[in-house]
Amino acid sequence: MSHPDTCVVIPVFNEDQVIAGVVDEVLATFDHVVCVDDGSSDQTYAVLAKTGARIVRHPTNLGQGAALQTGIEYALADPAVRSIVTYDADGQHRVDDASRMVDLLATEDVDIVFGSRFLDERTEVGWAKRAVLKAAVRYTNASTGVTLSDAHNGLRAFDRAVAERLDIHMNGMAHASEIVSTVAKAGFRYTETPVHIVYTDYSKAKGQSLLNSVNIVFDLLFR
């Protein structure tokens, strides 16, 4: 299945070591992939230029939230795009999860599907990181009225109506809570589905550390 009316948006910052493999895997299932090079200082753009992805570049690093907003706006410029998947660049997401989420979007009575690493036992999350992420989930659920088990998972699938409503201003990792807030305010229908997040040594070094989870909470409280 090629999901011809779905666009996968991948925010990218200094991922020249792995991004070609990530893009190739996604393109094997999805026809349309747009990568937003968020001011990378390594060879990310040169690597991306050799893939089949469409590329949008930020002249400076603006943060993942801004990169997602740019990619979503780019995808919406194509009237044939009916749904969008957000997907991380560091290799921690699985394409089969993304494909299944798009199928759920098409067959279930929902507008957005959130991936959750906490609905089954496949994803290995350390106790400290789990505790911090769960605290962020509790805050997000309480402040938005949406009930999720994993509010800060970057793997999501949503329809065009949701994409058109999004206006992400939080450029740090707390943009995920901003997306949830938009869903709540607009009354969009949502569901969660289990996904397998693969924490490699590379992805941990690139920002999946405990400190990064603490930064999410900091952004939520002070931004």
TORMAR-448209 format. One record per residue (C-alpha): residue in one letter; x, y, z. Coordinates in steps of 0.5 Angstrom, whole numbers, padded with zeros to 4 digits, m for minus. Example, Ala and Ser with C-alpha at 12.3 -4.5 7.8 and 13.67 -1.06 7.14 Angstrom:
2
<lotor residu="A" c1="0025" c2="m0009" c3="0016"/>
<lotor residu="S" c1="0027" c2="m0002" c3="0014"/>
//
This chain:
223
<lotor residu="M" c1="0000" c2="0000" c3="0000"/>
<lotor residu="S" c1="0003" c2="0007" c3="m0002"/>
<lotor residu="H" c1="m0002" c2="0011" c3="0002"/>
<lotor residu="P" c1="m0002" c2="0016" c3="m0004"/>
<lotor residu="D" c1="m0006" c2="0022" c3="m0001"/>
<lotor residu="T" c1="m0002" c2="0022" c3="0005"/>
<lotor residu="C" c1="0004" c2="0026" c3="0007"/>
<lotor residu="V" c1="0009" c2="0024" c3="0012"/>
<lotor residu="V" c1="0013" c2="0030" c3="0015"/>
<lotor residu="I" c1="0020" c2="0029" c3="0018"/>
<lotor residu="P" c1="0023" c2="0035" c3="0022"/>
<lotor residu="V" c1="0031" c2="0034" c3="0021"/>
<lotor residu="F" c1="0036" c2="0037" c3="0025"/>
<lotor residu="N" c1="0043" c2="0035" c3="0024"/>
<lotor residu="E" c1="0042" c2="0028" c3="0022"/>
<lotor residu="D" c1="0046" c2="0026" c3="0017"/>
<lotor residu="Q" c1="0048" c2="0019" c3="0020"/>
<lotor residu="V" c1="0042" c2="0016" c3="0019"/>
<lotor residu="I" c1="0037" c2="0021" c3="0015"/>
<lotor residu="A" c1="0038" c2="0017" c3="0009"/>
<lotor residu="G" c1="0036" c2="0010" c3="0011"/>
<lotor residu="V" c1="0030" c2="0013" c3="0015"/>
<lotor residu="V" c1="0027" c2="0017" c3="0009"/>
<lotor residu="D" c1="0028" c2="0010" c3="0004"/>
<lotor residu="E" c1="0024" c2="0006" c3="0009"/>
<lotor residu="V" c1="0019" c2="0011" c3="0009"/>
<lotor residu="L" c1="0019" c2="0012" c3="0002"/>
<lotor residu="A" c1="0018" c2="0004" c3="0001"/>
<lotor residu="T" c1="0011" c2="0005" c3="0004"/>
<lotor residu="F" c1="0009" c2="0012" c3="0003"/>
<lotor residu="D" c1="0009" c2="0016" c3="m0004"/>
<lotor residu="H" c1="0010" c2="0023" c3="m0001"/>
<lotor residu="V" c1="0015" c2="0025" c3="0004"/>
<lotor residu="V" c1="0017" c2="0032" c3="0006"/>
<lotor residu="C" c1="0023" c2="0033" c3="0010"/>
<lotor residu="V" c1="0024" c2="0040" c3="0014"/>
<lotor residu="D" c1="0032" c2="0041" c3="0015"/>
<lotor residu="D" c1="0032" c2="0046" c3="0021"/>
<lotor residu="G" c1="0038" c2="0050" c3="0020"/>
<lotor residu="S" c1="0043" c2="0043" c3="0020"/>
<lotor residu="S" c1="0050" c2="0045" c3="0020"/>
<lotor residu="D" c1="0052" c2="0038" c3="0018"/>
<lotor residu="Q" c1="0051" c2="0035" c3="0011"/>
<lotor residu="T" c1="0044" c2="0033" c3="0013"/>
<lotor residu="Y" c1="0042" c2="0037" c3="0006"/>
<lotor residu="A" c1="0047" c2="0034" c3="0002"/>
<lotor residu="V" c1="0044" c2="0027" c3="0004"/>
<lotor residu="L" c1="0037" c2="0029" c3="0003"/>
<lotor residu="A" c1="0038" c2="0032" c3="m0004"/>
<lotor residu="K" c1="0040" c2="0025" c3="m0006"/>
<lotor residu="T" c1="0034" c2="0022" c3="m0003"/>
<lotor residu="G" c1="0027" c2="0022" c3="m0006"/>
<lotor residu="A" c1="0024" c2="0026" c3="m0001"/>
<lotor residu="R" c1="0022" c2="0034" c3="m0002"/>
<lotor residu="I" c1="0026" c2="0038" c3="0002"/>
<lotor residu="V" c1="0024" c2="0045" c3="0005"/>
<lotor residu="R" c1="0030" c2="0049" c3="0009"/>
<lotor residu="H" c1="0030" c2="0053" c3="0015"/>
<lotor residu="P" c1="0036" c2="0058" c3="0015"/>
<lotor residu="T" c1="0037" c2="0057" c3="0022"/>
<lotor residu="N" c1="0035" c2="0052" c3="0027"/>
<lotor residu="L" c1="0028" c2="0054" c3="0030"/>
<lotor residu="G" c1="0026" c2="0048" c3="0033"/>
<lotor residu="Q" c1="0022" c2="0042" c3="0032"/>
<lotor residu="G" c1="0015" c2="0045" c3="0033"/>
<lotor residu="A" c1="0017" c2="0050" c3="0028"/>
<lotor residu="A" c1="0020" c2="0045" c3="0023"/>
<lotor residu="L" c1="0013" c2="0041" c3="0024"/>
<lotor residu="Q" c1="0009" c2="0047" c3="0022"/>
<lotor residu="T" c1="0013" c2="0049" c3="0016"/>
<lotor residu="G" c1="0012" c2="0041" c3="0014"/>
<lotor residu="I" c1="0005" c2="0041" c3="0015"/>
<lotor residu="E" c1="0004" c2="0048" c3="0011"/>
<lotor residu="Y" c1="0008" c2="0045" c3="0005"/>
<lotor residu="A" c1="0004" c2="0039" c3="0005"/>
<lotor residu="L" c1="m0003" c2="0043" c3="0005"/>
<lotor residu="A" c1="m0001" c2="0046" c3="m0001"/>
<lotor residu="D" c1="m0002" c2="0040" c3="m0005"/>
<lotor residu="P" c1="m0010" c2="0039" c3="m0005"/>
<lotor residu="A" c1="m0009" c2="0032" c3="m0006"/>
<lotor residu="V" c1="m0006" c2="0031" c3="0001"/>
<lotor residu="R" c1="m0012" c2="0028" c3="0005"/>
<lotor residu="S" c1="m0008" c2="0026" c3="0011"/>
<lotor residu="I" c1="m0001" c2="0028" c3="0015"/>
<lotor residu="V" c1="0004" c2="0023" c3="0019"/>
<lotor residu="T" c1="0009" c2="0027" c3="0023"/>
<lotor residu="Y" c1="0015" c2="0022" c3="0024"/>
<lotor residu="D" c1="0022" c2="0023" c3="0027"/>
<lotor residu="A" c1="0028" c2="0023" c3="0024"/>
<lotor residu="D" c1="0033" c2="0019" c3="0028"/>
<lotor residu="G" c1="0030" c2="0012" c3="0027"/>
<lotor residu="Q" c1="0026" c2="0011" c3="0033"/>
<lotor residu="H" c1="0019" c2="0010" c3="0029"/>
<lotor residu="R" c1="0017" c2="0004" c3="0025"/>
<lotor residu="V" c1="0014" c2="0005" c3="0019"/>
<lotor residu="D" c1="0009" c2="m0001" c3="0020"/>
<lotor residu="D" c1="0006" c2="0003" c3="0026"/>
<lotor residu="A" c1="0005" c2="0009" c3="0021"/>
<lotor residu="S" c1="0002" c2="0006" c3="0016"/>
<lotor residu="R" c1="m0003" c2="0002" c3="0021"/>
<lotor residu="M" c1="m0005" c2="0009" c3="0024"/>
<lotor residu="V" c1="m0007" c2="0012" c3="0017"/>
<lotor residu="D" c1="m0011" c2="0006" c3="0016"/>
<lotor residu="L" c1="m0014" c2="0007" c3="0023"/>
<lotor residu="L" c1="m0015" c2="0014" c3="0021"/>
<lotor residu="A" c1="m0019" c2="0012" c3="0015"/>
<lotor residu="T" c1="m0023" c2="0006" c3="0018"/>
<lotor residu="E" c1="m0025" c2="0009" c3="0025"/>
<lotor residu="D" c1="m0029" c2="0015" c3="0027"/>
<lotor residu="V" c1="m0023" c2="0019" c3="0029"/>
<lotor residu="D" c1="m0020" c2="0026" c3="0026"/>
<lotor residu="I" c1="m0013" c2="0024" c3="0029"/>
<lotor residu="V" c1="m0009" c2="0018" c3="0032"/>
<lotor residu="F" c1="m0004" c2="0019" c3="0037"/>
<lotor residu="G" c1="0002" c2="0014" c3="0038"/>
<lotor residu="S" c1="0003" c2="0011" c3="0045"/>
<lotor residu="R" c1="0009" c2="0007" c3="0047"/>
<lotor residu="F" c1="0005" c2="0006" c3="0054"/>
<lotor residu="L" c1="0000" c2="0002" c3="0051"/>
<lotor residu="D" c1="0004" c2="m0005" c3="0051"/>
<lotor residu="E" c1="0011" c2="m0007" c3="0053"/>
<lotor residu="R" c1="0015" c2="m0007" c3="0047"/>
<lotor residu="T" c1="0018" c2="0000" c3="0048"/>
<lotor residu="E" c1="0023" c2="0000" c3="0054"/>
<lotor residu="V" c1="0023" c2="0006" c3="0058"/>
<lotor residu="G" c1="0027" c2="0007" c3="0064"/>
<lotor residu="W" c1="0024" c2="0008" c3="0070"/>
<lotor residu="A" c1="0026" c2="0016" c3="0071"/>
<lotor residu="K" c1="0024" c2="0018" c3="0064"/>
<lotor residu="R" c1="0018" c2="0014" c3="0065"/>
<lotor residu="A" c1="0016" c2="0018" c3="0071"/>
<lotor residu="V" c1="0018" c2="0025" c3="0068"/>
<lotor residu="L" c1="0014" c2="0023" c3="0061"/>
<lotor residu="K" c1="0008" c2="0021" c3="0066"/>
<lotor residu="A" c1="0008" c2="0027" c3="0070"/>
<lotor residu="A" c1="0008" c2="0031" c3="0063"/>
<lotor residu="V" c1="0002" c2="0027" c3="0061"/>
<lotor residu="R" c1="m0002" c2="0028" c3="0067"/>
<lotor residu="Y" c1="m0001" c2="0036" c3="0066"/>
<lotor residu="T" c1="m0003" c2="0036" c3="0059"/>
<lotor residu="N" c1="m0009" c2="0032" c3="0060"/>
<lotor residu="A" c1="m0011" c2="0036" c3="0066"/>
<lotor residu="S" c1="m0010" c2="0043" c3="0062"/>
<lotor residu="T" c1="m0013" c2="0040" c3="0056"/>
<lotor residu="G" c1="m0019" c2="0035" c3="0058"/>
<lotor residu="V" c1="m0016" c2="0030" c3="0053"/>
<lotor residu="T" c1="m0014" c2="0023" c3="0056"/>
<lotor residu="L" c1="m0008" c2="0020" c3="0053"/>
<lotor residu="S" c1="m0003" c2="0016" c3="0056"/>
<lotor residu="D" c1="0003" c2="0019" c3="0052"/>
<lotor residu="A" c1="0002" c2="0026" c3="0050"/>
<lotor residu="H" c1="0009" c2="0027" c3="0047"/>
<lotor residu="N" c1="0010" c2="0022" c3="0042"/>
<lotor residu="G" c1="0012" c2="0025" c3="0036"/>
<lotor residu="L" c1="0009" c2="0019" c3="0031"/>
<lotor residu="R" c1="0002" c2="0022" c3="0030"/>
<lotor residu="A" c1="m0003" c2="0021" c3="0024"/>
<lotor residu="F" c1="m0009" c2="0026" c3="0023"/>
<lotor residu="D" c1="m0013" c2="0029" c3="0017"/>
<lotor residu="R" c1="m0013" c2="0035" c3="0013"/>
<lotor residu="A" c1="m0018" c2="0039" c3="0018"/>
<lotor residu="V" c1="m0014" c2="0038" c3="0024"/>
<lotor residu="A" c1="m0008" c2="0040" c3="0020"/>
<lotor residu="E" c1="m0011" c2="0046" c3="0017"/>
<lotor residu="R" c1="m0013" c2="0048" c3="0025"/>
<lotor residu="L" c1="m0006" c2="0047" c3="0027"/>
<lotor residu="D" c1="m0002" c2="0053" c3="0029"/>
<lotor residu="I" c1="0004" c2="0051" c3="0033"/>
<lotor residu="H" c1="0008" c2="0057" c3="0036"/>
<lotor residu="M" c1="0012" c2="0053" c3="0042"/>
<lotor residu="N" c1="0018" c2="0051" c3="0038"/>
<lotor residu="G" c1="0021" c2="0047" c3="0043"/>
<lotor residu="M" c1="0019" c2="0040" c3="0045"/>
<lotor residu="A" c1="0013" c2="0042" c3="0048"/>
<lotor residu="H" c1="0009" c2="0043" c3="0042"/>
<lotor residu="A" c1="0006" c2="0036" c3="0043"/>
<lotor residu="S" c1="0002" c2="0039" c3="0048"/>
<lotor residu="E" c1="0000" c2="0045" c3="0044"/>
<lotor residu="I" c1="m0002" c2="0040" c3="0039"/>
<lotor residu="V" c1="m0007" c2="0036" c3="0044"/>
<lotor residu="S" c1="m0009" c2="0043" c3="0046"/>
<lotor residu="T" c1="m0012" c2="0045" c3="0039"/>
<lotor residu="V" c1="m0015" c2="0038" c3="0039"/>
<lotor residu="A" c1="m0019" c2="0039" c3="0045"/>
<lotor residu="K" c1="m0021" c2="0046" c3="0043"/>
<lotor residu="A" c1="m0023" c2="0044" c3="0036"/>
<lotor residu="G" c1="m0027" c2="0038" c3="0039"/>
<lotor residu="F" c1="m0023" c2="0033" c3="0034"/>
<lotor residu="R" c1="m0024" c2="0026" c3="0035"/>
<lotor residu="Y" c1="m0018" c2="0022" c3="0037"/>
<lotor residu="T" c1="m0016" c2="0015" c3="0039"/>
<lotor residu="E" c1="m0009" c2="0012" c3="0041"/>
<lotor residu="T" c1="m0006" c2="0006" c3="0039"/>
<lotor residu="P" c1="0000" c2="0002" c3="0041"/>
<lotor residu="V" c1="0007" c2="0004" c3="0037"/>
<lotor residu="H" c1="0014" c2="0001" c3="0038"/>
<lotor residu="I" c1="0019" c2="0006" c3="0040"/>
<lotor residu="V" c1="0026" c2="0004" c3="0038"/>
<lotor residu="Y" c1="0031" c2="0007" c3="0043"/>
<lotor residu="T" c1="0038" c2="0006" c3="0040"/>
<lotor residu="D" c1="0045" c2="0009" c3="0042"/>
<lotor residu="Y" c1="0044" c2="0014" c3="0037"/>
<lotor residu="S" c1="0037" c2="0017" c3="0038"/>
<lotor residu="K" c1="0039" c2="0017" c3="0046"/>
<lotor residu="A" c1="0045" c2="0021" c3="0044"/>
<lotor residu="K" c1="0041" c2="0026" c3="0040"/>
<lotor residu="G" c1="0036" c2="0028" c3="0045"/>
<lotor residu="Q" c1="0032" c2="0022" c3="0048"/>
<lotor residu="S" c1="0035" c2="0023" c3="0054"/>
<lotor residu="L" c1="0032" c2="0024" c3="0061"/>
<lotor residu="L" c1="0034" c2="0031" c3="0061"/>
<lotor residu="N" c1="0030" c2="0032" c3="0054"/>
<lotor residu="S" c1="0024" c2="0029" c3="0058"/>
<lotor residu="V" c1="0025" c2="0034" c3="0064"/>
<lotor residu="N" c1="0026" c2="0040" c3="0058"/>
<lotor residu="I" c1="0019" c2="0038" c3="0056"/>
<lotor residu="V" c1="0016" c2="0039" c3="0063"/>
<lotor residu="F" c1="0020" c2="0046" c3="0064"/>
<lotor residu="D" c1="0017" c2="0048" c3="0057"/>
<lotor residu="L" c1="0010" c2="0046" c3="0059"/>
<lotor residu="L" c1="0011" c2="0050" c3="0066"/>
<lotor residu="F" c1="0014" c2="0056" c3="0064"/>
<lotor residu="R" c1="0013" c2="0057" c3="0056"/>
//
